[in-house]
Amino acid sequence: MVDALDDGVYESIPNVDPTHKQYFIAIDASGSMQAPFGPAANFSCREAAVALAMILQKVEPHTLTLGFTEGDHIKVIPISPKQRLNDAMRTFQEMIKPQGTDISLPFQYATKNGMGTDVFIILTDSETWAGKQHPQQAFDEYRNKYNRKAKCVIVSMAANNVTVGDPNDAGILQAVGFDASLMQVMRQFVMGEF
C-alpha cells in the first residue's frame, strides 16, 4: 500500500499554482498518529501526513517541515518530495519519537525563533491535551508579534469532535481528511479567495 501511495501521491494532485508564501508544515508525531487513516486504510495517519507534507513541498518552494509531540520535542525533519515515501517515513520516525500532543508547539517555535511564516499547516489527529497554552492562543501570539496576516490550515487525519482553532477566526481553515481537491482549497484560502 505504501508503494501505491508513493506512485500515486503526486499524480493524484491536480496542477496547483504555488502561492510563493512562507510555509511552516508541522506533523504530529504522537503515538495516536499510528492509527489507520480510515476504517479501510492500510496506512497510518502518520504516513498520510508525511505524504501530504511531501506534496506541499513539491507545490510550494518555501517550506519548512517539522515534527512535534509535547514539551520541547519539535525538530526540523529533512524530508523532501524527491524521496520515496518509505524513506521519508524512516527519516521522520528516526528523528522524533511518539509522545503526547501539544499543538501549540509549532506556533511557539515560530514565535521563539522570529520566523516570517505566512501559512502554518498542522497535520494532526487533533488529539491534543498536553502543554500550557491553547493552540489558538499561541497562534494569536505569533500573529500579534510577527505577522498579523498569517493563516493556519489544520488538517485532521482522523475524524473526532475536537476543534483545535477558533471556528470564528477567519485566518484558520480546518479540514478533516483530504483528497485531491484539498490543495486547491488551501490555495484559495491562503490567497484570500474565499
C-alpha positions as CSV (number, residue, x, y, z in Angstrom):
1,M,0.0,0.0,0.0
2,V,2.9,2.3,0.7
3,D,4.2,1.8,-2.8
4,A,0.7,2.6,-4.2
5,L,0.8,5.9,-2.1
6,D,4.3,6.5,-3.4
7,D,3.3,6.0,-7.1
8,G,0.0,8.0,-6.8
9,V,0.9,10.7,-4.4
10,Y,1.9,13.3,-7.0
11,E,-0.2,12.1,-9.9
12,S,-3.4,12.4,-7.9
13,I,-2.9,16.1,-7.2
14,P,-4.1,18.5,-9.9
15,N,-1.8,21.2,-11.1
16,V,-1.9,23.9,-8.5
17,D,0.0,27.1,-8.9
18,P,2.2,27.9,-5.9
19,T,1.3,30.8,-3.7
20,H,5.0,31.6,-3.0
21,K,4.2,32.2,0.7
22,Q,6.4,31.0,3.5
23,Y,5.0,27.7,4.8
24,F,5.6,26.0,8.2
25,I,4.4,22.4,7.9
26,A,4.1,20.7,11.4
27,I,3.5,17.0,11.6
28,D,2.1,15.5,14.8
29,A,4.4,12.6,15.8
30,S,2.2,11.4,18.7
31,G,1.5,7.7,19.2
32,S,-2.1,8.1,18.2
33,M,-1.0,9.1,14.7
34,Q,0.0,5.4,14.1
35,A,-3.7,4.6,13.9
36,P,-5.2,3.7,10.5
37,F,-6.0,6.8,8.3
38,G,-9.5,5.4,7.8
39,P,-11.5,2.3,8.6
40,A,-10.4,0.5,5.4
41,A,-6.9,2.1,5.1
42,N,-3.8,0.0,5.0
43,F,-1.6,3.0,6.0
44,S,-1.5,5.2,9.1
45,C,-2.4,8.8,9.8
46,R,1.3,9.5,10.2
47,E,2.0,8.1,6.7
48,A,-0.8,10.1,5.2
49,A,0.5,13.3,7.0
50,V,4.1,12.7,5.7
51,A,2.8,12.1,2.2
52,L,0.8,15.4,2.3
53,A,3.8,17.2,3.6
54,M,5.8,16.0,0.6
55,I,3.1,17.1,-1.7
56,L,3.1,20.5,-0.2
57,Q,6.8,20.7,-0.5
58,K,6.5,19.9,-4.2
59,V,4.0,22.6,-4.8
60,E,5.3,25.3,-2.6
61,P,9.0,26.4,-3.0
62,H,9.3,28.0,0.5
63,T,8.6,25.3,3.2
64,L,10.0,24.2,6.5
65,T,8.8,20.9,7.8
66,L,8.9,19.9,11.4
67,G,7.7,17.0,13.6
68,F,6.4,17.7,17.1
69,T,4.9,16.0,20.1
70,E,5.0,17.7,23.5
71,G,7.4,19.5,25.8
72,D,10.3,20.7,23.8
73,H,10.0,17.9,21.3
74,I,9.9,19.7,18.0
75,K,12.5,19.2,15.3
76,V,13.2,20.1,11.7
77,I,12.6,17.0,9.6
78,P,14.8,16.8,6.4
79,I,12.3,15.1,4.1
80,S,11.8,16.1,0.5
81,P,9.4,15.3,-2.4
82,K,12.4,13.7,-4.1
83,Q,12.4,10.9,-1.6
84,R,10.2,7.8,-1.7
85,L,7.5,7.8,1.0
86,N,9.0,4.9,2.9
87,D,12.4,6.7,3.1
88,A,10.7,9.9,4.3
89,M,8.8,7.8,6.9
90,R,12.1,6.3,8.1
91,T,13.7,9.7,8.5
92,F,10.6,11.0,10.3
93,Q,10.5,8.1,12.8
94,E,14.2,8.2,13.5
95,M,14.2,11.9,14.3
96,I,11.2,12.2,16.6
97,K,9.7,9.6,18.9
98,P,5.9,9.3,19.7
99,Q,4.7,11.1,22.8
100,G,1.7,13.2,23.7
101,T,0.5,16.1,21.5
102,D,0.8,19.8,22.1
103,I,-0.5,21.6,19.0
104,S,0.7,25.0,20.4
105,L,4.3,23.9,19.9
106,P,4.6,24.9,16.2
107,F,3.3,28.4,16.9
108,Q,5.6,28.8,20.0
109,Y,8.6,27.6,17.9
110,A,7.9,30.1,15.2
111,T,7.5,32.9,17.8
112,K,10.6,32.0,19.7
113,N,12.7,31.8,16.5
114,G,11.2,35.0,15.0
115,M,10.1,33.2,11.8
116,G,8.4,35.0,9.0
117,T,5.8,32.4,8.4
118,D,2.8,33.2,6.3
119,V,1.0,29.9,6.5
120,F,1.0,27.2,9.2
121,I,-0.1,23.7,8.1
122,I,-0.8,21.5,11.1
123,L,-1.2,17.8,10.2
124,T,-2.6,16.0,13.2
125,D,-5.3,13.7,14.5
126,S,-6.3,16.6,16.8
127,E,-6.0,14.5,20.0
128,T,-4.2,17.3,21.8
129,W,-4.1,17.5,25.6
130,A,-0.5,18.5,26.5
131,G,1.0,21.9,27.0
132,K,0.5,25.0,29.0
133,Q,-1.0,27.1,26.2
134,H,-4.1,26.6,23.9
135,P,-3.1,26.4,20.2
136,Q,-5.3,29.3,19.4
137,Q,-3.6,31.5,22.0
138,A,-0.2,30.5,20.7
139,F,-1.3,31.3,17.1
140,D,-2.7,34.7,18.2
141,E,0.6,35.5,20.0
142,Y,2.6,34.7,16.8
143,R,0.3,36.9,14.7
144,N,0.4,39.8,17.2
145,K,4.2,39.7,17.3
146,Y,5.3,38.8,13.8
147,N,2.6,38.5,11.1
148,R,-1.0,39.7,11.6
149,K,-1.9,38.2,8.2
150,A,-0.6,34.7,9.0
151,K,-3.0,31.9,8.3
152,C,-3.3,28.4,9.6
153,V,-4.7,25.2,8.0
154,I,-5.4,22.3,10.3
155,V,-5.8,19.0,8.5
156,S,-7.1,16.4,10.9
157,M,-6.0,12.9,9.9
158,A,-8.9,11.4,11.9
159,A,-12.5,12.5,12.4
160,N,-13.2,13.3,16.0
161,N,-15.1,16.0,17.9
162,V,-12.1,18.2,18.7
163,T,-11.8,21.7,17.4
164,V,-8.3,23.0,17.7
165,G,-8.7,26.5,16.4
166,D,-11.4,29.1,16.9
167,P,-14.2,28.4,14.3
168,N,-14.9,32.2,14.2
169,D,-11.3,33.0,13.2
170,A,-11.2,33.8,9.5
171,G,-7.5,33.1,9.5
172,I,-8.0,29.4,10.3
173,L,-9.2,26.6,7.9
174,Q,-10.0,23.2,9.4
175,A,-10.3,20.1,7.3
176,V,-10.9,16.5,8.1
177,G,-9.1,14.1,5.9
178,F,-8.0,15.0,2.4
179,D,-8.4,14.2,-1.3
180,A,-7.1,15.8,-4.5
181,S,-9.2,18.9,-4.0
182,L,-7.6,19.9,-0.7
183,M,-4.5,21.6,-2.4
184,Q,-6.8,23.9,-4.4
185,V,-9.0,24.7,-1.4
186,M,-5.9,25.5,0.7
187,R,-4.5,27.7,-2.1
188,Q,-7.8,29.6,-2.4
189,F,-7.8,30.1,1.4
190,V,-4.2,31.3,1.5
191,M,-4.8,33.7,-1.3
192,G,-7.9,35.1,0.3
193,E,-10.3,33.9,-2.5
194,F,-12.9,32.8,0.0
